[in-house]
């Protein structure tokens, strides 16, 4: 696990593709804000999550220890999102 989290960053294409994946989520958030008057928070969260995944991949290769922190934050935020949505289910109310 340690070698996976603190490995050298992947190529710039990986980070760029993660940023590209985040753009539709931000677009949906802005669209919802303009059309409906409020944006869906889940779109904003997923957009931020993909950007968080992109940060370590866009770092220079010599910063492999620094790249581990955003990866850990990304995994933790995924776990928090899953926990949040599980608590929103009607089973727990």
Residue frames as a rotation matrix with the C-alpha (Angstrom) as fourth column:
UNK 1
0.572 0.820 0.000 0.00
0.820 -0.572 0.000 0.00
0.000 0.000 -1.000 0.00
UNK 2
0.428 -0.479 -0.767 2.82
0.193 -0.780 0.595 2.39
-0.883 -0.402 -0.241 0.87
UNK 3
-0.657 -0.715 0.239 4.48
0.363 -0.023 0.931 1.86
-0.660 0.699 0.275 -2.50
UNK 4
-0.207 0.676 0.708 1.18
0.961 0.003 0.278 2.60
0.186 0.737 -0.650 -4.25
UNK 5
0.760 0.560 -0.330 0.44
0.629 -0.762 0.154 5.82
-0.165 -0.325 -0.931 -2.36
UNK 6
0.572 -0.620 -0.537 3.97
-0.213 -0.744 0.633 7.24
-0.792 -0.247 -0.558 -2.43
UNK 7
0.151 -0.476 0.866 4.96
0.844 0.519 0.138 6.15
-0.515 0.710 0.480 -5.92
UNK 8
-0.855 -0.454 -0.251 6.21
0.225 -0.760 0.609 8.48
-0.468 0.464 0.752 -8.61
UNK 9
-0.001 0.888 -0.459 3.46
-0.385 -0.424 -0.819 10.49
-0.923 0.176 0.343 -10.29
UNK 10
0.194 0.172 0.966 2.11
0.740 0.620 -0.259 9.15
-0.644 0.765 -0.008 -13.55
UNK 11
-0.643 -0.432 0.632 2.46
0.762 -0.446 0.471 10.99
0.078 0.784 0.616 -16.80
UNK 12
-0.882 0.295 -0.367 0.97
-0.206 -0.943 -0.262 14.42
-0.423 -0.155 0.893 -17.35
UNK 13
-0.673 0.658 -0.338 -1.66
-0.359 0.110 0.927 12.80
0.647 0.745 0.162 -19.58
UNK 14
-0.417 0.520 -0.746 -3.15
0.744 0.667 0.049 10.99
0.523 -0.534 -0.664 -16.61
UNK 15
-0.600 0.144 -0.787 -3.49
0.571 -0.611 -0.548 14.20
-0.560 -0.778 0.284 -14.60
UNK 16
-0.878 0.266 -0.398 -4.84
-0.446 -0.754 0.481 16.05
-0.172 0.600 0.781 -17.62
UNK 17
-0.587 0.702 -0.405 -7.44
0.059 0.535 0.843 13.34
0.808 0.471 -0.355 -18.23
UNK 18
-0.417 0.429 -0.801 -8.55
0.908 0.225 -0.352 13.59
0.029 -0.875 -0.483 -14.59
UNK 19
-0.731 0.144 -0.667 -8.99
0.036 -0.968 -0.248 17.34
-0.681 -0.205 0.703 -14.98
UNK 20
-0.829 0.434 -0.352 -10.94
-0.457 -0.164 0.874 16.72
0.321 0.886 0.335 -18.21
UNK 21
-0.493 0.667 -0.559 -13.22
0.593 0.728 0.345 14.29
0.637 -0.161 -0.754 -16.37
UNK 22
-0.522 0.262 -0.812 -13.90
0.736 -0.343 -0.583 16.93
-0.431 -0.902 -0.014 -13.71
UNK 23
-0.982 0.053 -0.183 -15.00
-0.125 -0.905 0.406 19.59
-0.144 0.422 0.895 -16.22
UNK 24
-0.487 0.868 -0.095 -18.43
0.097 0.161 0.982 18.06
0.868 0.469 -0.163 -17.01
UNK 25
-0.079 0.446 -0.891 -19.22
0.965 0.257 0.043 17.92
0.249 -0.857 -0.451 -13.28
UNK 26
-0.660 -0.192 -0.726 -18.34
0.437 -0.885 -0.163 21.59
-0.611 -0.425 0.668 -12.88
UNK 27
-0.941 0.337 -0.008 -20.37
-0.177 -0.474 0.862 22.35
0.287 0.813 0.506 -16.01
UNK 28
-0.233 0.891 -0.390 -23.40
0.550 0.452 0.702 20.55
0.802 -0.051 -0.595 -14.60
UNK 29
-0.236 0.094 -0.967 -23.03
0.933 -0.256 -0.252 22.47
-0.271 -0.962 -0.027 -11.35
UNK 30
-0.876 -0.128 -0.464 -22.89
0.036 -0.979 0.202 25.83
-0.480 0.160 0.862 -13.17
UNK 31
-0.772 0.634 -0.040 -25.76
-0.031 0.026 0.999 24.84
0.635 0.773 0.000 -15.46
UNK 32
-0.109 0.740 -0.663 -27.90
0.857 0.408 0.315 23.86
0.504 -0.534 -0.679 -12.48
UNK 33
-0.465 -0.128 -0.876 -27.03
0.695 -0.666 -0.272 27.12
-0.548 -0.735 0.399 -10.77
UNK 34
-0.957 0.068 -0.282 -28.10
-0.213 -0.823 0.526 29.18
-0.197 0.564 0.802 -13.77
UNK 35
-0.626 0.740 -0.246 -31.19
-0.101 0.235 0.967 27.25
0.774 0.630 -0.073 -14.85
UNK 36
0.122 0.727 -0.676 -32.62
0.616 0.478 0.626 26.08
0.778 -0.492 -0.390 -11.53
UNK 37
0.578 0.069 0.813 -31.17
-0.386 -0.855 0.347 28.71
0.719 -0.515 -0.468 -9.27
UNK 38
0.445 -0.524 0.726 -29.07
-0.771 0.189 0.608 26.22
-0.456 -0.831 -0.320 -7.31
UNK 39
-0.039 -0.562 -0.827 -26.37
-0.809 0.503 -0.304 23.78
0.587 0.657 -0.474 -8.31
UNK 40
0.893 0.286 -0.349 -26.28
-0.091 0.872 0.480 20.15
0.441 -0.397 0.805 -7.27
UNK 41
0.527 -0.713 0.463 -23.68
-0.810 -0.257 0.527 19.80
-0.256 -0.652 -0.713 -4.53
UNK 42
0.567 -0.303 0.766 -22.85
0.142 0.952 0.272 16.29
-0.811 -0.045 0.583 -5.68
UNK 43
0.823 -0.286 0.492 -21.64
0.506 -0.027 -0.862 17.61
0.259 0.958 0.123 -9.04
UNK 44
0.639 -0.604 0.477 -19.38
-0.595 -0.781 -0.191 20.08
0.488 -0.162 -0.858 -7.28
UNK 45
0.495 -0.442 0.748 -18.06
-0.627 0.415 0.660 17.37
-0.602 -0.795 -0.071 -4.96
UNK 46
0.675 -0.239 0.698 -17.30
0.487 0.855 -0.178 14.96
-0.555 0.460 0.693 -7.80
UNK 47
0.822 -0.394 0.412 -15.61
0.171 -0.520 -0.837 17.72
0.544 0.758 -0.360 -9.78
UNK 48
0.512 -0.635 0.579 -13.41
-0.840 -0.511 0.183 18.58
0.180 -0.579 -0.795 -6.81
UNK 49
0.596 -0.252 0.763 -12.68
-0.245 0.847 0.471 14.92
-0.765 -0.468 0.443 -6.21
UNK 50
0.786 -0.306 0.537 -11.40
0.616 0.469 -0.633 14.43
-0.059 0.828 0.557 -9.76
UNK 51
0.653 -0.589 0.476 -9.25
-0.280 -0.772 -0.571 17.55
0.704 0.240 -0.669 -9.47
UNK 52
0.531 -0.436 0.727 -7.90
-0.792 0.050 0.608 16.18
-0.301 -0.899 -0.319 -6.19
UNK 53
0.679 -0.277 0.680 -6.93
0.303 0.949 0.085 12.99
-0.669 0.148 0.729 -8.03
UNK 54
0.822 -0.335 0.461 -5.24
0.422 -0.184 -0.887 15.05
0.382 0.924 -0.010 -10.74
UNK 55
0.831 -0.482 0.279 -2.98
-0.551 -0.786 0.282 17.05
0.083 -0.388 -0.918 -8.42
UNK 56
0.373 -0.772 0.514 -0.49
-0.301 0.424 0.854 14.27
-0.878 -0.474 -0.074 -7.55
UNK 57
0.435 -0.187 0.881 -0.28
0.739 0.633 -0.231 13.15
-0.514 0.751 0.413 -11.17
UNK 58
0.840 -0.078 0.537 0.64
0.334 -0.705 -0.626 16.64
0.427 0.705 -0.566 -12.34
UNK 59
0.795 -0.606 0.032 3.53
-0.361 -0.431 0.827 16.99
-0.487 -0.669 -0.561 -9.88
UNK 60
0.231 -0.804 -0.548 7.11
-0.874 0.076 -0.479 16.55
0.427 0.589 -0.686 -11.10
UNK 61
0.532 0.006 -0.846 8.50
-0.010 1.000 0.001 13.04
0.846 0.008 0.532 -10.69
UNK 62
-0.512 -0.844 -0.161 10.93
0.186 0.074 -0.980 14.04
0.838 -0.532 0.119 -7.96
UNK 63
-0.599 0.377 0.707 8.02
-0.767 -0.525 -0.369 14.88
0.232 -0.763 0.603 -5.62
UNK 64
-0.345 0.496 -0.797 6.79
-0.042 0.840 0.541 11.34
0.938 0.220 -0.269 -5.07
UNK 65
-0.719 0.105 -0.687 6.49
0.685 0.279 -0.673 11.71
0.121 -0.954 -0.273 -1.27
UNK 66
-0.841 0.430 -0.327 4.51
-0.298 -0.874 -0.383 14.91
-0.451 -0.224 0.864 -1.69
UNK 67
-0.568 0.632 -0.527 2.16
-0.612 0.103 0.784 13.12
0.550 0.768 0.328 -4.12
UNK 68
-0.726 0.266 -0.634 1.06
0.452 0.879 -0.149 10.72
0.518 -0.395 -0.759 -1.39
UNK 69
-0.855 0.378 -0.355 -0.81
0.160 -0.459 -0.874 13.34
-0.494 -0.804 0.332 0.62
UNK 70
-0.440 0.753 -0.488 -3.36
-0.874 -0.484 0.041 14.27
-0.206 0.445 0.872 -2.09
UNK 71
-0.489 0.257 -0.834 -3.85
-0.313 0.840 0.442 10.57
0.815 0.477 -0.330 -2.84
UNK 72
-0.823 0.185 -0.537 -4.66
0.552 0.484 -0.679 9.88
0.135 -0.855 -0.500 0.81
UNK 73
-0.723 0.576 -0.381 -6.99
-0.273 -0.745 -0.608 12.90
-0.634 -0.336 0.696 0.86
UNK 74
-0.470 0.537 -0.701 -8.72
-0.826 0.013 0.564 11.58
0.312 0.843 0.437 -2.27
UNK 75
-0.590 0.230 -0.774 -9.29
0.202 0.970 0.134 8.15
0.781 -0.078 -0.619 -0.77
UNK 76
-0.842 0.268 -0.468 -10.54
0.465 -0.079 -0.882 9.69
-0.273 -0.960 -0.058 2.47
UNK 77
-0.647 0.635 -0.423 -12.97
-0.623 -0.759 -0.189 11.96
-0.441 0.141 0.886 0.63
UNK 78
-0.467 0.486 -0.739 -14.37
-0.493 0.551 0.673 9.01
0.734 0.679 -0.018 -1.32
UNK 79
-0.675 0.197 -0.711 -14.98
0.582 0.734 -0.349 7.19
0.454 -0.650 -0.610 1.95
UNK 80
-0.818 0.378 -0.435 -16.65
0.116 -0.632 -0.767 10.28
-0.564 -0.677 0.473 3.41
UNK 81
-0.587 0.622 -0.518 -18.88
-0.807 -0.403 0.431 10.62
0.059 0.671 0.739 0.34
UNK 82
-0.487 0.390 -0.781 -19.96
-0.015 0.891 0.454 6.99
0.873 0.233 -0.428 0.56
UNK 83
-0.746 0.188 -0.639 -20.67
0.666 0.224 -0.712 7.38
0.009 -0.956 -0.292 4.27
UNK 84
-0.816 0.444 -0.370 -22.62
-0.339 -0.886 -0.315 10.58
-0.468 -0.131 0.874 3.62
UNK 85
-0.446 0.664 -0.600 -24.83
-0.774 0.051 0.632 8.93
0.450 0.746 0.491 0.99
UNK 86
-0.559 0.253 -0.789 -25.39
0.362 0.931 0.042 5.87
0.746 -0.262 -0.612 3.12
UNK 87
-0.809 0.244 -0.535 -26.57
0.481 -0.247 -0.841 8.06
-0.337 -0.938 0.083 5.98
UNK 88
-0.734 0.546 -0.403 -28.96
-0.628 -0.772 0.098 9.83
-0.258 0.325 0.910 3.61
UNK 89
-0.726 0.474 -0.498 -30.80
-0.007 0.720 0.694 6.59
0.687 0.507 -0.520 2.84
UNK 90
0.048 0.871 0.488 -34.24
-0.728 -0.304 0.615 6.29
0.684 -0.385 0.619 4.34
UNK 91
0.339 0.026 -0.940 -33.19
0.339 0.929 0.148 3.10
0.877 -0.369 0.307 6.12
UNK 92
-0.524 -0.684 -0.507 -31.19
0.737 -0.066 -0.673 5.16
0.427 -0.726 0.539 8.64
UNK 93
-0.774 0.271 0.573 -33.93
-0.347 -0.937 -0.026 7.72
0.530 -0.219 0.819 9.34
